[in-house]
Amino acid sequence: MNRCETHATWLNFGQIKDAVSIGVVLQHYRWKCLRRRGDRVQGRCPIHCGQRLDAFHADLRNNGFHCFSCQAHGSVLDLVAAIERCSVRQAALLLAEWFG
C-alpha cells in the first residue's frame, strides 16, 4: 500500500487506538533512545530526533505521549502521523496494516 493513498474504507479510530498500544508502536520503530520506567517511557523524541534525553514521555497505561521540546502530543494515531508525516487517517491505515 502506498502511504499517500486514500481509501474509501471506513475506519474506527477509537477501535484502532484501543487495539494498538503506544508501547507496541515504539517497539515497531525500534527506537533505541527510550527507556522504560514503570508505566512510562521517556527519552529522545522519535518525531524530531532531538538531543534532550528526557524530552519525550509516553504513558503506556493511558496510551498517550508528549514531547516537551517540539510540543507534539496525543494518541498512538497522532504519534504515527507525526513520525510518518502523514494524516491521522493514513496513520490509522498504517497501524491496521502493521498490526491487523
All heavy atoms as an XYZ file, in Angstrom:
799
protein
N       0.846     -1.173      0.000
C       0.000      0.000      0.000
C       0.890      1.235      0.000
O       1.812      1.341      0.790
C      -0.894     -0.005      1.236
C      -1.665      1.274      1.401
S      -2.857      1.251      2.753
C      -1.821      1.231      4.164
N       0.608      2.160     -0.836
C       1.303      3.431     -0.881
C       0.849      4.270      0.307
O      -0.338      4.402      0.568
C       0.958      4.131     -2.191
C       1.682      5.437     -2.359
O       2.068      6.072     -1.391
N       1.837      5.835     -3.599
N       1.793      4.861      1.033
C       1.454      5.631      2.228
C       0.636      6.868      1.915
O       0.022      7.433      2.794
C       2.727      6.029      2.966
C       3.404      4.843      3.572
C       4.584      5.244      4.357
N       5.208      4.023      4.851
C       6.150      3.988      5.724
N       6.624      5.083      6.220
N       6.654      2.845      6.110
N       0.643      7.321      0.696
C      -0.102      8.522      0.329
C      -1.486      8.201     -0.220
O      -2.244      9.099     -0.552
C       0.684      9.337     -0.691
S       2.220      9.967     -0.021
N      -1.804      6.934     -0.338
C      -3.103      6.549     -0.871
C      -4.208      6.935      0.100
O      -4.041      6.886      1.300
C      -3.182      5.032     -1.072
C      -2.449      4.533     -2.269
C      -2.607      3.028     -2.412
O      -3.457      2.440     -1.733
O      -1.875      2.452     -3.203
N      -5.338      7.291     -0.440
C      -6.530      7.458      0.387
C      -7.505      6.371     -0.015
O      -7.605      6.007     -1.174
C      -7.162      8.848      0.181
O      -7.466      9.011     -1.189
C      -6.228      9.941      0.653
N      -8.178      5.857      0.962
C      -9.118      4.766      0.728
C     -10.515      5.199      1.138
O     -10.684      6.011      2.033
C      -8.710      3.536      1.548
C      -7.421      2.939      1.102
N      -7.343      2.020      0.096
C      -6.154      3.133      1.515
C      -6.091      1.664     -0.083
N      -5.341      2.337      0.769
N     -11.474      4.612      0.504
C     -12.864      4.869      0.868
C     -13.274      4.018      2.063
O     -14.394      4.104      2.523
C     -13.768      4.583     -0.328
N     -12.365      3.217      2.574
C     -12.644      2.329      3.698
C     -12.962      3.136      4.951
O     -12.260      4.084      5.273
C     -11.413      1.437      3.986
O     -11.048      0.781      2.790
C     -11.705      0.428      5.067
N     -14.018      2.742      5.633
C     -14.377      3.380      6.891
C     -13.458      2.847      7.973
O     -13.215      1.643      8.067
C     -15.830      3.082      7.229
C     -16.280      3.787      8.468
C     -16.700      5.075      8.555
C     -16.346      3.247      9.778
N     -17.016      5.380      9.846
C     -16.805      4.262     10.627
C     -16.047      2.001     10.330
C     -16.984      4.091     11.988
C     -16.219      1.834     11.686
C     -16.691      2.866     12.503
N     -12.927      3.734      8.808
C     -12.038      3.341      9.888
C     -12.630      3.771     11.226
O     -13.127      4.883     11.358
C     -10.670      4.009      9.729
C      -9.866      3.626      8.505
C      -8.680      4.561      8.338
C      -9.384      2.192      8.635
N     -12.537      2.899     12.197
C     -12.964      3.223     13.552
C     -11.707      3.618     14.330
O     -10.969      2.761     14.814
C     -13.653      2.017     14.182
C     -14.204      2.327     15.551
O     -13.680      3.155     16.281
N     -15.272      1.630     15.903
N     -11.441      4.920     14.425
C     -10.225      5.390     15.079
C     -10.152      4.943     16.539
O      -9.093      4.568     17.030
C     -10.112      6.906     15.002
C      -9.853      7.434     13.616
C     -10.256      8.699     13.271
C      -9.212      6.685     12.650
C     -10.026      9.218     11.999
C      -8.973      7.177     11.380
C      -9.383      8.445     11.060
N     -11.267      4.972     17.226
C     -11.300      4.546     18.626
C     -10.902      3.086     18.777
O     -10.146      2.735     19.688
N     -11.386      2.248     17.892
C     -11.061      0.830     17.942
C      -9.575      0.608     17.666
O      -8.931     -0.212     18.322
C     -11.910      0.076     16.927
C     -11.769     -1.414     16.996
C     -12.693     -2.098     16.003
O     -13.023     -1.548     14.955
N     -13.115     -3.300     16.339
N      -9.015      1.346     16.719
C      -7.589      1.216     16.409
C      -6.750      1.678     17.592
O      -5.784      1.016     17.982
C      -7.236      1.985     15.123
C      -7.901      1.294     13.926
C      -5.724      2.059     14.926
C      -7.837      2.071     12.637
N      -7.128      2.811     18.211
C      -6.383      3.312     19.370
C      -6.437      2.330     20.532
O      -5.460      2.170     21.258
C      -6.923      4.670     19.815
C      -6.554      5.779     18.859
C      -6.820      7.162     19.417
C      -8.250      7.435     19.744
N      -8.490      8.848     20.102
N      -7.577      1.670     20.708
C      -7.706      0.681     21.788
C      -6.926     -0.596     21.490
O      -6.433     -1.251     22.395
C      -9.179      0.322     22.018
C      -9.971      1.453     22.645
O      -9.351      2.392     23.193
O     -11.219      1.408     22.577
N      -6.822     -0.954     20.225
C      -6.203     -2.225     19.841
C      -4.681     -2.161     19.771
O      -4.010     -3.175     19.970
C      -6.758     -2.684     18.492
N      -4.127     -0.990     19.488
C      -2.674     -0.874     19.286
C      -2.093      0.041     20.354
O      -2.433      1.223     20.419
C      -2.347     -0.316     17.883
C      -0.847     -0.239     17.680
C      -2.994     -1.165     16.798
N      -1.224     -0.503     21.177
C      -0.645      0.307     22.252
C       0.529      1.134     21.744
O       1.201      0.774     20.771
C      -0.175     -0.596     23.397
O       1.021     -1.249     23.036
N       0.763      2.219     22.429
C       1.874      3.089     22.076
C       3.205      2.371     22.287
O       4.162      2.581     21.553
C       1.785      4.431     22.837
C       2.470      5.529     22.044
C       2.298      4.325     24.239
C       2.031      6.923     22.436
N       3.254      1.466     23.263
C       4.465      0.680     23.503
C       4.801     -0.222     22.322
O       5.963     -0.335     21.919
N       3.792     -0.850     21.749
C       3.993     -1.717     20.586
C       4.471     -0.899     19.391
O       5.348     -1.327     18.643
C       2.690     -2.491     20.258
C       2.775     -3.184     18.913
C       2.379     -3.490     21.353
N       3.911      0.294     19.222
C       4.326      1.160     18.109
C       5.782      1.584     18.286
O       6.561      1.555     17.338
C       3.388      2.378     17.983
C       3.956      3.416     17.038
C       2.023      1.921     17.514
N       6.170      1.962     19.493
C       7.561      2.355     19.738
C       8.505      1.177     19.492
O       9.598      1.357     18.957
C       7.716      2.912     21.141
C       7.037      4.265     21.378
C       7.036      4.618     22.852
C       7.680      5.352     20.546
N       8.096     -0.037     19.846
C       8.903     -1.224     19.546
C       8.993     -1.456     18.045
O      10.027     -1.858     17.535
C       8.319     -2.465     20.224
C       8.532     -2.496     21.703
C       7.856     -3.686     22.355
O       7.084     -4.415     21.733
N       8.133     -3.883     23.629
N       7.906     -1.195     17.337
C       7.880     -1.359     15.877
C       8.955     -0.487     15.222
O       9.632     -0.920     14.293
C       6.503     -1.000     15.323
C       6.444     -0.948     13.831
N       6.327     -2.083     13.059
C       6.508      0.091     12.976
C       6.313     -1.733     11.783
N       6.421     -0.414     11.705
N       9.108      0.729     15.724
C      10.103      1.640     15.171
C      11.520      1.338     15.677
O      12.478      1.908     15.180
C       9.744      3.093     15.492
C       8.640      3.620     14.626
C       7.371      3.847     15.146
C       8.854      3.892     13.286
C       6.350      4.337     14.349
C       7.838      4.374     12.474
C       6.596      4.596     13.014
O       5.589      5.077     12.225
N      11.628      0.474     16.667
C      12.928      0.082     17.235
C      13.736      1.288     17.683
O      14.925      1.407     17.412
C      13.714     -0.758     16.237
C      13.001     -2.043     15.932
C      13.760     -2.891     14.987
N      12.940     -4.076     14.726
C      13.006     -4.777     13.641
N      13.862     -4.467     12.711
N      12.233     -5.815     13.471
N      13.040      2.192     18.352
C      13.669      3.408     18.841
C      14.522      3.064     20.056
O      14.015      2.664     21.086
C      12.590      4.430     19.191
C      13.149      5.795     19.360
C      13.319      6.442     20.539
C      13.618      6.669     18.354
N      13.864      7.664     20.318
C      14.063      7.826     18.979
C      13.717      6.573     16.966
C      14.591      8.892     18.285
C      14.244      7.637     16.278
C      14.672      8.776     16.934
N      15.833      3.230     19.957
C      16.757      2.788     20.986
C      17.034      3.831     22.068
O      17.631      3.523     23.070
C      18.074      2.368     20.342
C      17.908      1.188     19.400
C      19.237      0.739     18.855
C      19.142     -0.289     17.781
N      18.217     -1.326     17.880
N      16.616      5.067     21.861
C      16.919      6.140     22.815
C      15.818      6.336     23.845
O      15.722      7.390     24.446
C      17.176      7.441     22.062
S      18.601      7.352     20.985
N      14.982      5.335     24.040
C      13.910      5.415     25.020
C      14.157      4.407     26.131
O      14.644      3.313     25.887
C      12.556      5.130     24.367
C      12.111      6.100     23.279
C      10.830      5.611     22.637
C      11.923      7.491     23.845
N      13.797      4.786     27.337
C      13.933      3.858     28.462
C      12.608      3.805     29.226
O      11.902      4.791     29.321
C      15.082      4.249     29.366
C      14.955      5.583     30.012
C      16.257      6.010     30.690
N      16.127      7.334     31.244
C      16.191      8.465     30.564
N      16.386      8.422     29.259
N      16.057      9.626     31.154
N      12.336      2.639     29.731
C      11.071      2.429     30.430
C      11.268      2.626     31.925
O      12.248      2.158     32.501
C      10.555      1.025     30.144
C       9.205      0.792     30.734
C       8.604     -0.481     30.275
N       7.297     -0.631     30.888
C       6.427     -1.508     30.530
N       6.707     -2.346     29.555
N       5.271     -1.581     31.130
N      10.292      3.294     32.520
C      10.235      3.487     33.973
C       8.807      3.212     34.409
O       7.952      4.084     34.310
C      10.639      4.902     34.348
C      12.093      5.167     34.102
C      12.470      6.520     34.595
N      13.914      6.694     34.447
C      14.555      7.759     34.788
N      13.897      8.777     35.317
N      15.854      7.851     34.628
N       8.561      1.994     34.831
C       7.202      1.613     35.206
C       6.275      1.647     34.015
O       6.520      0.990     33.008
N       5.217      2.445     34.122
C       4.241      2.582     33.038
C       4.564      3.736     32.103
O       3.733      4.143     31.301
C       2.833      2.793     33.609
C       2.287      1.531     34.244
O       2.736      0.436     33.857
O       1.408      1.640     35.123
N       5.760      4.259     32.189
C       6.176      5.393     31.350
C       7.429      5.039     30.556
O       8.253      4.257     30.992
C       6.467      6.626     32.192
C       5.247      7.176     32.868
C       5.544      8.554     33.430
N       4.336      9.188     33.890
C       3.561      9.950     33.137
N       3.888     10.178     31.898
N       2.480     10.494     33.619
N       7.524      5.659     29.396
C       8.719      5.560     28.559
C       9.178      6.984     28.325
O       8.360      7.865     28.062
C       8.395      4.870     27.209
C       9.588      4.876     26.286
C       7.913      3.447     27.446
N      10.484      7.212     28.429
C      10.975      8.553     28.147
C      12.335      8.499     27.489
O      13.024      7.488     27.549
C      11.004      9.412     29.406
C      11.997      8.986     30.458
C      11.876      9.836     31.702
O      10.827      9.843     32.346
N      12.926     10.549     32.031
N      12.680      9.596     26.828
C      13.957      9.684     26.140
C      13.912     10.710     25.032
O      13.128     11.653     25.081
N      14.742     10.514     24.026
C      14.770     11.414     22.869
C      13.499     11.237     22.053
O      13.003     10.139     21.872
C      15.976     11.123     21.993
C      17.254     11.558     22.620
C      18.402     11.445     21.652
N      19.599     11.902     22.301
C      20.794     11.403     22.093
N      20.958     10.431     21.221
N      21.830     11.874     22.735
N      13.027     12.333     21.514
C      11.768     12.318     20.765
C      11.942     11.613     19.416
O      12.803     12.001     18.630
C      11.291     13.746     20.551
S       9.746     13.854     19.650
N      11.115     10.602     19.140
C      11.200      9.914     17.850
C      10.616     10.738     16.695
O      10.791     10.379     15.541
C      10.380      8.645     18.072
C       9.447      8.976     19.171
C      10.148      9.978     20.038
N       9.981     11.849     17.002
C       9.395     12.689     15.958
C      10.439     13.641     15.398
O      10.649     13.713     14.201
C       8.188     13.468     16.501
C       7.104     12.495     16.964
C       7.650     14.430     15.439
C       6.031     13.126     17.799
N      11.097     14.379     16.285
C      12.053     15.376     15.808
C      13.505     14.991     16.084
O      14.412     15.734     15.739
C      11.727     16.761     16.388
C      12.147     16.950     17.809
N      11.393     16.501     18.870
C      13.242     17.528     18.328
C      12.016     16.808     19.991
N      13.137     17.430     19.702
N      13.726     13.811     16.689
C      15.069     13.279     16.950
C      15.938     14.293     17.693
O      17.112     14.484     17.377
C      15.749     12.839     15.661
S      14.824     11.591     14.781
N      15.350     14.930     18.668
C      16.066     15.937     19.445
C      17.174     15.361     20.292
O      17.326     14.151     20.448
N      17.941     16.247     20.877
C      19.086     15.838     21.682
C      18.765     15.686     23.169
O      19.519     15.036     23.888
C      20.223     16.853     21.502
C      20.785     16.862     20.087
C      21.299     15.488     19.669
O      22.044     14.846     20.404
N      20.875     15.031     18.504
N      17.672     16.289     23.628
C      17.319     16.160     25.049
C      16.939     14.723     25.351
O      16.042     14.163     24.733
C      16.157     17.070     25.405
C      16.575     18.493     25.647
C      15.451     19.349     26.174
N      14.823     18.799     27.365
C      13.639     19.190     27.806
N      12.958     20.108     27.164
N      13.125     18.658     28.899
N      17.605     14.153     26.319
C      17.384     12.752     26.657
C      16.092     12.512     27.429
O      15.706     11.372     27.624
C      18.567     12.216     27.462
C      19.886     12.166     26.708
C      21.000     11.706     27.646
C      19.794     11.256     25.506
N      15.434     13.559     27.879
C      14.215     13.385     28.670
C      13.027     14.160     28.108
O      12.044     14.376     28.779
C      14.466     13.818     30.108
C      14.829     15.299     30.220
O      15.144     15.916     29.184
O      14.802     15.827     31.338
N      13.097     14.582     26.851
C      12.045     15.421     26.274
C      10.759     14.651     25.986
O       9.665     15.165     26.188
C      12.538     16.086     24.997
N      10.868     13.430     25.517
C       9.717     12.639     25.090
C       9.241     11.761     26.238
O      10.034     11.067     26.873
C      10.103     11.762     23.902
C       8.992     10.903     23.385
C       8.061     11.401     22.493
C       8.882      9.579     23.776
C       7.037     10.609     22.008
C       7.870      8.774     23.300
C       6.942      9.295     22.412
N       7.927     11.804     26.505
C       7.322     10.955     27.529
C       6.104     10.259     26.928
O       5.265     10.915     26.312
C       6.865     11.787     28.728
C       7.984     12.362     29.520
N       8.262     11.971     30.803
C       8.917     13.294     29.211
C       9.303     12.641     31.254
N       9.719     13.456     30.298
N       6.026      8.960     27.109
C       4.852      8.197     26.686
C       4.291      7.480     27.899
O       5.044      6.908     28.693
C       5.218      7.187     25.608
N       2.992      7.532     28.058
C       2.318      6.853     29.153
C       1.700      5.580     28.590
O       0.747      5.634     27.808
C       1.255      7.761     29.748
C       0.635      7.189     31.005
O       0.427      5.965     31.082
O       0.350      7.974     31.927
N       2.247      4.439     28.968
C       1.791      3.155     28.428
C       0.393      2.802     28.916
O      -0.350      2.110     28.229
C       2.778      2.054     28.795
C       4.214      2.280     28.312
C       5.129      1.173     28.819
C       4.282      2.399     26.808
N       0.034      3.265     30.088
C      -1.284      2.962     30.641
C      -2.375      3.759     29.927
O      -3.432      3.237     29.605
C      -1.287      3.271     32.132
C      -2.365      2.648     32.916
C      -2.169      2.886     34.373
N      -1.072      3.854     34.567
C      -0.855      4.540     35.662
N      -1.631      4.383     36.683
N       0.142      5.385     35.765
N      -2.099      5.041     29.671
C      -3.096      5.909     29.030
C      -2.959      5.971     27.513
O      -3.748      6.607     26.852
C      -3.004      7.328     29.596
C      -3.374      7.374     31.054
O      -4.159      6.568     31.525
N      -2.800      8.306     31.779
N      -1.903      5.344     26.990
C      -1.685      5.259     25.544
C      -1.526      6.633     24.895
O      -2.009      6.867     23.794
C      -2.811      4.477     24.869
C      -2.296      3.555     23.789
O      -1.138      3.176     23.792
N      -3.158      3.204     22.862
N      -0.831      7.538     25.596
C      -0.609      8.875     25.070
C       0.846      9.278     25.189
O       1.640      8.606     25.851
N       1.202     10.388     24.549
C       2.584     10.864     24.591
C       2.622     12.382     24.593
O       1.648     13.054     24.244
C       3.372     10.339     23.386
C       3.085     11.076     22.108
C       3.911     12.106     21.677
C       1.977     10.766     21.339
C       3.631     12.805     20.510
C       1.690     11.457     20.173
C       2.521     12.479     19.752
N       3.780     12.925     24.996
C       4.036     14.356     24.930
C       5.538     14.568     24.795
O       6.321     13.900     25.464
C       3.543     15.073     26.186
C       3.739     16.554     26.122
N       2.847     17.384     25.503
C       4.738     17.344     26.566
C       3.288     18.627     25.581
N       4.446     18.627     26.217
N       5.934     15.489     23.917
C       7.337     15.898     23.810
C       7.425     17.330     24.317
O       6.743     18.217     23.813
C       7.859     15.819     22.384
S       9.562     16.432     22.269
N       8.271     17.530     25.304
C       8.417     18.845     25.896
C       9.308     19.765     25.062
O       9.397     20.951     25.342
C       8.941     18.718     27.331
C       7.934     18.085     28.247
C       7.960     16.723     28.479
C       6.939     18.831     28.835
C       7.019     16.123     29.301
C       5.988     18.251     29.660
C       6.022     16.894     29.890
N       9.949     19.242     24.027
C      10.751     20.075     23.132
C       9.932     20.552     21.933
O       9.798     21.747     21.702
C      11.978     19.326     22.627
O      12.927     19.187     23.640
N       9.393     19.614     21.154
C       8.656     20.005     19.942
C       7.168     20.220     20.209
O       6.431     20.620     19.315
C       8.871     18.986     18.826
S       8.073     17.389     19.072
N       6.717     19.951     21.436
C       5.329     20.142     21.875
C       4.329     19.218     21.197
O       3.124     19.436     21.275
C       4.888     21.600     21.714
C       5.714     22.578     22.524
C       5.719     22.251     24.010
O       4.678     22.028     24.603
N       6.903     22.208     24.612
N       4.797     18.178     20.518
C       3.888     17.180     19.939
C       3.254     16.388     21.085
O       3.905     16.133     22.105
C       4.647     16.254     19.015
N       2.004     16.002     20.917
C       1.313     15.226     21.941
C       0.091     14.558     21.322
O      -0.324     14.910     20.228
C       0.889     16.126     23.107
C      -0.086     17.180     22.698
N       0.303     18.367     22.135
C      -1.437     17.216     22.733
C      -0.748     19.097     21.849
N      -1.834     18.416     22.200
N      -0.435     13.585     22.033
C      -1.657     12.943     21.574
C      -1.673     11.450     21.777
O      -1.026     10.913     22.666
N      -2.389     10.789     20.894
C      -2.606      9.343     20.963
C      -1.602      8.606     20.080
O      -0.766      9.216     19.425
C      -4.025      9.020     20.479
O      -4.106      9.241     19.080
N      -1.758      7.321     20.031
C      -0.921      6.488     19.171
C      -1.088      6.885     17.702
O      -0.120      6.868     16.935
C      -1.207      4.983     19.426
C      -2.617      4.611     19.004
C      -0.198      4.099     18.763
N      -2.279      7.285     17.314
C      -2.511      7.740     15.936
C      -1.735      9.022     15.647
O      -1.129      9.168     14.581
C      -4.001      7.973     15.687
C      -4.893      6.739     15.654
C      -6.351      7.147     15.572
C      -4.516      5.836     14.504
N      -1.744      9.944     16.598
C      -1.009     11.200     16.424
C       0.494     10.955     16.347
O       1.199     11.615     15.582
C      -1.312     12.160     17.572
C      -2.788     12.503     17.672
O      -3.369     12.896     16.648
O      -3.354     12.362     18.777
N       0.987     10.001     17.128
C       2.415      9.682     17.117
C       2.844      9.148     15.753
O       3.815      9.619     15.172
C       2.751      8.662     18.211
C       4.206      8.219     18.273
C       5.126      9.388     18.604
C       4.373      7.106     19.295
N       2.111      8.182     15.229
C       2.455      7.608     13.922
C       2.321      8.664     12.829
O       3.186      8.767     11.950
C       1.594      6.363     13.610
C       1.808      5.880     12.189
C       1.911      5.251     14.599
N       1.282      9.483     12.896
C       1.102     10.546     11.902
C       2.288     11.516     11.931
O       2.776     11.934     10.873
C      -0.202     11.287     12.148
N       2.777     11.845     13.109
C       3.898     12.775     13.222
C       5.202     12.145     12.728
O       5.974     12.786     12.013
C       4.045     13.243     14.666
N       5.453     10.896     13.096
C       6.684     10.231     12.672
C       6.686     10.033     11.159
O       7.693     10.272     10.488
C       6.861      8.879     13.393
C       7.148      9.107     14.879
C       7.990      8.067     12.759
C       7.154      7.838     15.714
N       5.564      9.587     10.605
C       5.470      9.298      9.172
C       5.160     10.536      8.330
O       5.171     10.461      7.103
C       4.390      8.232      8.923
C       4.674      6.900      9.556
C       5.851      6.186      8.925
O       6.160      6.428      7.740
O       6.469      5.371      9.632
N       4.834     11.643      9.004
C       4.467     12.891      8.324
C       3.300     12.653      7.359
O       3.381     12.890      6.156
C       5.661     13.504      7.618
C       6.696     14.020      8.579
C       7.928     14.522      7.892
N       8.855     15.250      8.741
C       9.560     14.763      9.761
N       9.382     13.519     10.127
N      10.404     15.502     10.440
N       2.237     12.145      7.944
C       1.033     11.848      7.174
C      -0.185     12.253      7.987
O      -0.062     12.713      9.118
C       0.990     10.362      6.802
S       0.801      9.224      8.194
N      -1.355     12.068      7.433
C      -2.594     12.392      8.145
C      -2.893     11.318      9.191
O      -2.347     10.209      9.147
C      -3.760     12.482      7.159
O      -4.078     11.185      6.673
N      -3.786     11.652     10.104
C      -4.213     10.679     11.113
C      -4.895      9.496     10.435
O      -4.717      8.350     10.835
C      -5.135     11.350     12.157
C      -5.755     10.326     13.091
C      -4.359     12.386     12.951
N      -5.653      9.744      9.390
C      -6.299      8.655      8.642
C      -5.265      7.712      8.046
O      -5.386      6.493      8.133
C      -7.190      9.230      7.537
C      -7.837      8.151      6.703
C      -8.772      8.713      5.651
N      -9.262      7.695      4.775
C     -10.076      6.700      5.122
N     -10.479      6.591      6.360
N     -10.475      5.798      4.246
N      -4.229      8.278      7.433
C      -3.172      7.444      6.862
C      -2.431      6.683      7.967
O      -2.052      5.530      7.775
C      -2.210      8.301      6.040
C      -2.846      8.812      4.766
C      -2.059      9.946      4.130
O      -1.393     10.724      4.805
N      -2.145     10.045      2.816
N      -2.259      7.321      9.117
C      -1.632      6.641     10.254
C      -2.488      5.453     10.698
O      -1.957      4.378     10.997
C      -1.426      7.618     11.413
N      -3.795      5.627     10.726
C      -4.699      4.527     11.097
C      -4.598      3.382     10.099
O      -4.585      2.200     10.482
C      -6.140      5.031     11.186
N      -4.502      3.708      8.826
C      -4.339      2.673      7.807
C      -3.017      1.927      7.987
O      -2.960      0.705      7.841
C      -4.410      3.275      6.405
C      -5.786      3.774      5.956
C      -5.678      4.618      4.697
C      -6.727      2.597      5.742
N      -1.955      2.654      8.319
C      -0.667      2.002      8.567
C      -0.749      1.061      9.768
O      -0.271     -0.077      9.709
C       0.424      3.046      8.804
C       0.916      3.798      7.584
C       1.856      4.928      8.007
C       1.608      2.863      6.609
N      -1.346      1.529     10.861
C      -1.482      0.678     12.042
C      -2.310     -0.559     11.750
O      -1.964     -1.669     12.196
C      -2.091      1.472     13.187
C      -1.203      2.536     13.808
C      -1.973      3.348     14.841
C       0.029      1.904     14.433
N      -3.375     -0.405     10.997
C      -4.201     -1.554     10.622
C      -3.383     -2.533      9.770
O      -3.507     -3.755      9.930
C      -5.439     -1.088      9.868
N      -2.560     -2.001      8.883
C      -1.720     -2.856      8.037
C      -0.649     -3.574      8.860
O      -0.433     -4.775      8.708
C      -1.056     -2.004      6.956
C      -0.130     -2.777      6.037
C       0.584     -1.853      5.061
O       0.042     -0.810      4.694
O       1.723     -2.209      4.667
N       0.024     -2.843      9.748
C       1.116     -3.410     10.529
C       0.649     -4.415     11.570
O       1.306     -5.419     11.805
C       1.887     -2.313     11.248
C       2.620     -1.352     10.375
C       2.974     -1.522      9.057
C       3.039     -0.043     10.729
N       3.609     -0.400      8.593
C       3.666      0.526      9.588
C       2.971      0.716     11.891
C       4.227      1.799      9.590
C       3.505      1.982     11.887
C       4.136      2.514     10.761
N      -0.469     -4.118     12.220
C      -0.887     -4.924     13.370
C      -2.234     -5.612     13.190
O      -2.743     -6.224     14.113
C      -0.930     -4.041     14.629
C       0.379     -3.368     14.920
C       0.528     -2.013     14.747
C       1.470     -4.120     15.334
C       1.747     -1.388     15.004
C       2.691     -3.505     15.592
C       2.824     -2.137     15.435
N      -2.819     -5.510     12.009
C      -4.065     -6.215     11.720
C      -5.224     -5.641     12.463
O      -6.125     -6.246     12.879
